[in-house]
Amino acid sequence: MISNSIDNRRQVDKVVNMEKVLVQKVDSQYLSEVGEEPGIVLFNSETELLYVTETVNLKRTIKLLDTLKEEDAEVHALFNQAETLQPIACKTGTDAMIQKKLLQDKHNPQFNQRIQIWKNYVYLALNPAEFPFLKITEYTDEDWFYIGPFRSRFFLIDLLELMNKLLKLPYCEVKFGPCDKKFAGQCRGWCELIKAELAEEKDEATAKLNLQKLDALLKEAFVHADNSLLDLILQEKKKYEDDLQFAKADLLSPQIEILKRYKEWLIFLYKIKNLNYVTSKVGVRNGQLVSYKADGIEHSNPYLKINYRANEVLALNKNLVDEARILYQERI
């Protein structure tokens, strides 16, 4: 239970009383002036704190909320009810988490229960035995292998398109195959290769072999963080640069950025469930914040015990990923 000590109240009040900006002033000009440091973002009415969230990038989070007000009914309601917005910089993401929890405990902002930005996060799902073999999904309740969540569906689309282009892995945009990608040479027609519709054993054996091959390719591309694809493209880019073919080298930069982002996130998912540490500020158990210290006072935070299935070894609960990401980034 969070203490109501005088020192703790002073810390919370000090944050609440910092400079504010009118919500209607939040436009492209205002956003261009917001910094990209860690901090907290607060929305206030005339009489109360309506919403507070932590972030490692103030500009990015305010931009996201400003975009979501057109798509999410609760965020839209927040912007309508709030009079002012406060972006308040903190030294680290961990400091921002602590400030958010202190404010949330004191004020119990109504929109912190209503707004769930993570609800739109998505997972990458793999299953070599079921069409379409790779898909983007919001849930992990089927017998597929899940990776994620990812904050951006569009990032995963870019990744799947890239793997289709580079490795001819399936990226099926139709309900049934084969599709135009096979006939255009963009896919090997996996939907046909793994079918075992004929009774002859040799055809069934061939189908099983193709299924095993697809399973290995999917795991190599999407599950193994140390695959060589990124290194190969980096080497190709360097060759172009050495030959002074800078235009061709630049064409590879978007591919490299996508693969780097995916690899880094994959490593995070491998490590986060076993991340345990204690510092002067926080205690972390299996990637979750279980304690934090403010003004010399130790506070506890509930630990959520989750029984992940074997196919969820690289999947986190959506509502845990943002805090887990901050804890991970500040530990590495």
C-alpha positions in Angstrom: 0.0 0.0 0.0 1.4 3.4 -1.0 2.3 5.6 1.9 0.6 9.0 2.5 3.7 10.5 4.1 4.2 14.3 4.0 7.3 13.8 1.8 5.5 11.6 -0.6 2.6 14.1 -0.9 5.1 16.9 -1.6 6.7 14.9 -4.4 3.3 14.3 -6.0 2.1 17.9 -5.6 5.3 19.2 -7.1 4.6 17.3 -10.3 0.9 18.2 -10.5 1.7 21.9 -10.1 4.1 22.2 -13.0 3.3 24.2 -16.2 0.3 23.2 -18.3 -0.9 23.8 -21.9 -4.5 24.1 -23.1 -5.6 21.0 -24.9 -6.8 23.0 -27.9 -3.3 24.3 -28.3 -2.0 20.7 -29.0 -1.4 21.0 -32.7 1.5 20.3 -35.1 3.3 23.4 -34.1 3.1 22.5 -30.4 4.1 18.9 -31.1 7.2 20.1 -33.0 8.4 21.8 -29.8 7.9 18.8 -27.4 11.1 17.0 -26.5 11.7 13.3 -26.9 12.9 12.6 -23.4 11.3 10.2 -20.9 8.5 11.6 -18.8 4.8 11.6 -17.9 1.9 13.1 -19.7 -1.1 14.4 -17.6 -4.5 15.5 -18.7 -6.4 17.7 -16.2 -9.9 19.2 -16.0 -10.5 22.3 -14.0 -10.8 20.3 -10.8 -9.1 16.9 -11.3 -6.4 14.8 -12.9 -8.2 12.8 -15.6 -5.3 10.7 -17.0 -1.6 10.1 -16.5 0.7 7.9 -18.5 4.4 7.2 -18.5 6.6 7.2 -21.6 10.2 7.0 -22.8 9.4 9.6 -25.5 7.1 12.5 -24.7 6.7 13.7 -28.3 5.9 10.2 -29.6 3.3 9.5 -26.9 1.5 12.9 -27.2 1.4 12.4 -31.0 0.0 8.9 -30.5 -2.8 10.1 -28.2 -3.5 13.0 -30.6 -4.0 10.5 -33.4 -6.0 8.1 -31.3 -8.6 10.7 -30.4 -10.0 10.2 -33.9 -10.1 6.5 -33.6 -10.7 5.6 -30.0 -13.9 6.7 -28.2 -12.3 6.9 -24.8 -9.3 9.0 -26.0 -11.8 11.2 -27.8 -13.7 11.6 -24.6 -10.5 12.5 -22.7 -9.6 15.3 -25.1 -13.2 16.6 -24.8 -13.2 16.7 -21.0 -9.6 17.8 -20.4 -8.8 21.4 -20.2 -5.0 21.1 -20.0 -2.2 18.8 -20.9 1.2 18.5 -19.1 4.3 16.9 -20.6 6.7 16.6 -17.7 10.3 15.4 -18.4 11.9 12.8 -16.1 15.5 11.6 -15.9 14.7 8.0 -16.9 11.8 5.8 -18.0 11.9 4.2 -14.5 11.5 7.6 -12.9 8.5 8.3 -15.1 6.9 4.9 -14.1 7.3 5.8 -10.4 5.9 9.3 -10.9 2.9 7.9 -12.7 2.2 5.3 -10.0 2.4 7.9 -7.3 0.0 10.2 -9.1 -2.3 7.4 -10.0 -2.5 6.2 -6.4 -3.2 9.7 -5.1 -5.8 10.8 -7.7 -7.2 7.6 -9.2 -7.7 9.2 -12.6 -10.9 8.0 -14.2 -9.4 7.6 -17.7 -6.6 5.4 -16.5 -9.3 2.7 -16.1 -11.0 3.5 -19.4 -8.1 4.0 -21.8 -6.2 0.9 -22.8 -3.8 1.9 -25.5 -2.4 -1.6 -25.6 -5.7 -3.2 -26.7 -4.7 -2.5 -30.3 -1.3 -4.2 -30.0 -1.0 -7.3 -32.2 0.9 -10.6 -32.3 2.6 -12.4 -35.2 1.3 -15.9 -35.4 3.1 -18.9 -37.2 1.7 -22.2 -38.2 3.2 -24.2 -41.1 0.4 -26.7 -41.1 -2.5 -24.2 -41.5 -3.2 -21.6 -44.2 -2.2 -18.7 -44.3 0.9 -20.0 -42.3 1.6 -16.4 -41.0 -0.9 -13.9 -39.8 -1.3 -10.8 -37.6 -3.7 -11.4 -34.8 -4.9 -9.6 -31.6 -5.2 -12.8 -29.5 -3.2 -15.9 -28.6 -6.0 -18.4 -28.2 -5.4 -20.8 -31.1 -2.8 -23.5 -31.7 -0.4 -21.2 -33.5 3.0 -20.1 -32.3 2.8 -16.5 -31.1 5.4 -13.7 -31.0 4.7 -10.3 -29.5 2.8 -8.2 -28.9 3.9 -5.5 -31.3 2.7 -1.9 -30.9 2.3 -1.4 -34.7 0.3 -3.6 -37.1 1.9 -1.7 -39.9 5.4 -2.7 -38.8 4.4 -6.3 -39.0 2.9 -5.8 -42.5 6.2 -4.3 -43.6 8.1 -7.2 -42.1 5.9 -9.9 -43.8 6.2 -8.1 -47.1 10.0 -8.0 -46.7 10.3 -11.7 -45.9 8.1 -12.5 -48.8 10.3 -10.4 -51.1 13.6 -11.7 -49.8 12.9 -15.3 -48.9 9.6 -16.0 -50.8 8.0 -16.9 -47.5 4.2 -16.9 -47.5 2.4 -13.6 -47.1 -1.1 -14.5 -48.0 -3.7 -11.7 -48.5 -6.5 -14.0 -49.7 -8.6 -16.5 -48.0 -7.6 -19.4 -50.2 -4.5 -20.1 -52.2 -2.8 -20.3 -54.6 -2.8 -16.5 -55.3 -1.3 -14.1 -57.8 2.0 -14.1 -55.8 2.8 -17.7 -56.8 2.2 -17.0 -60.5 4.3 -13.8 -60.3 7.2 -15.8 -58.8 6.9 -14.0 -55.4 6.0 -17.1 -53.5 6.8 -20.8 -53.8 3.2 -21.8 -53.5 3.4 -23.3 -50.1 -0.3 -23.7 -49.9 -0.1 -26.3 -52.7 3.2 -27.9 -51.6 2.0 -29.0 -48.1 -1.3 -30.5 -49.3 -1.6 -34.2 -48.7 -4.9 -34.8 -50.5 -3.8 -37.9 -52.5 -3.8 -41.3 -50.8 -0.5 -42.5 -52.2 2.1 -42.6 -49.5 4.8 -40.9 -51.6 2.6 -37.8 -51.9 1.9 -37.8 -48.2 5.6 -38.1 -47.5 6.4 -35.3 -49.9 3.8 -33.1 -48.2 5.3 -33.8 -44.8 8.7 -33.0 -46.1 7.5 -29.7 -47.4 5.7 -28.9 -44.2 9.0 -29.6 -42.2 10.8 -27.4 -44.7 8.4 -24.5 -44.2 8.4 -24.9 -40.5 12.2 -24.6 -40.5 12.2 -21.6 -42.8 9.6 -19.8 -40.6 11.5 -20.4 -37.5 14.8 -19.3 -39.1 13.3 -16.1 -40.3 11.0 -15.1 -37.4 12.0 -17.1 -34.3 15.8 -17.2 -34.3 17.2 -13.8 -33.4 20.7 -14.7 -34.7 19.7 -15.5 -38.3 22.1 -14.3 -41.0 19.7 -12.4 -43.2 20.4 -9.0 -41.6 24.2 -9.6 -41.9 23.8 -10.5 -45.5 22.0 -7.3 -46.4 24.5 -5.3 -44.4 27.3 -6.9 -46.4 25.5 -6.2 -49.6 25.0 -2.5 -48.7 28.7 -2.2 -47.8 29.6 -3.6 -51.2 27.5 -1.0 -53.0 29.1 1.7 -50.9 32.6 0.4 -51.6 31.7 0.6 -55.3 30.4 4.1 -54.8 26.9 2.9 -55.8 25.2 5.0 -53.1 21.8 5.0 -54.6 21.6 1.2 -54.5 23.0 1.2 -51.0 20.3 3.6 -49.9 17.6 1.3 -51.2 18.6 -1.3 -48.7 18.4 1.0 -45.7 14.6 0.6 -45.1 15.1 -3.2 -45.2 17.9 -3.0 -42.7 15.9 -0.8 -40.4 12.9 -3.2 -40.4 15.2 -6.3 -39.7 17.1 -4.4 -36.9 13.9 -3.4 -35.2 12.5 -6.9 -35.4 15.7 -8.5 -34.1 15.9 -6.1 -31.2 12.3 -6.7 -30.2 12.7 -10.5 -30.6 15.7 -10.4 -28.2 13.6 -8.4 -25.7 10.8 -11.0 -25.9 13.4 -13.8 -25.3 14.8 -12.1 -22.2 12.0 -10.3 -20.5 10.2 -13.2 -18.7 13.5 -14.0 -16.9 14.5 -10.4 -16.1 15.0 -10.2 -12.3 16.9 -7.4 -10.6 16.8 -5.0 -7.7 18.2 -1.4 -7.8 17.9 1.6 -5.4 14.7 2.5 -7.3 12.9 -0.7 -8.3 12.5 -4.4 -7.8 11.8 -6.5 -10.9 10.5 -10.0 -11.0 10.2 -11.9 -14.3 10.0 -8.6 -16.2 7.3 -7.1 -13.9 7.7 -4.2 -11.5 7.1 -5.6 -8.0 8.4 -2.7 -5.9 9.6 0.9 -6.2 11.1 3.5 -3.9 10.1 7.2 -3.7 11.4 9.7 -1.1 13.1 6.8 0.8 9.8 4.9 1.1 9.4 1.4 -0.4 6.1 0.7 -2.2 4.9 -2.7 -3.4 3.3 -3.3 -6.8 1.1 -6.3 -7.6 2.7 -9.2 -9.4 0.6 -10.9 -12.1 1.3 -14.6 -12.3 0.6 -15.9 -15.8 0.7 -19.4 -17.0 1.9 -19.1 -20.5 1.5 -22.0 -22.9 4.4 -23.6 -24.8 3.3 -21.7 -27.9 3.4 -18.4 -26.0 7.1 -18.6 -25.0 7.7 -15.4 -27.0 4.4 -13.8 -26.1 3.6 -11.4 -23.3 0.3 -10.1 -22.1 -0.5 -6.9 -23.9 -1.1 -4.9 -20.7 2.4 -5.8 -19.4 4.5 -5.0 -22.4 5.0 -1.2 -22.1 6.3 -1.3 -18.5 8.3 -4.4 -19.3 9.9 -2.5 -22.2 11.0 0.3 -20.0 12.4 -2.0 -17.3 14.3 -4.0 -20.0 15.7 -0.9 -21.8 17.1 0.6 -18.6 18.7 -2.7 -17.6 20.6 -3.5 -20.8 
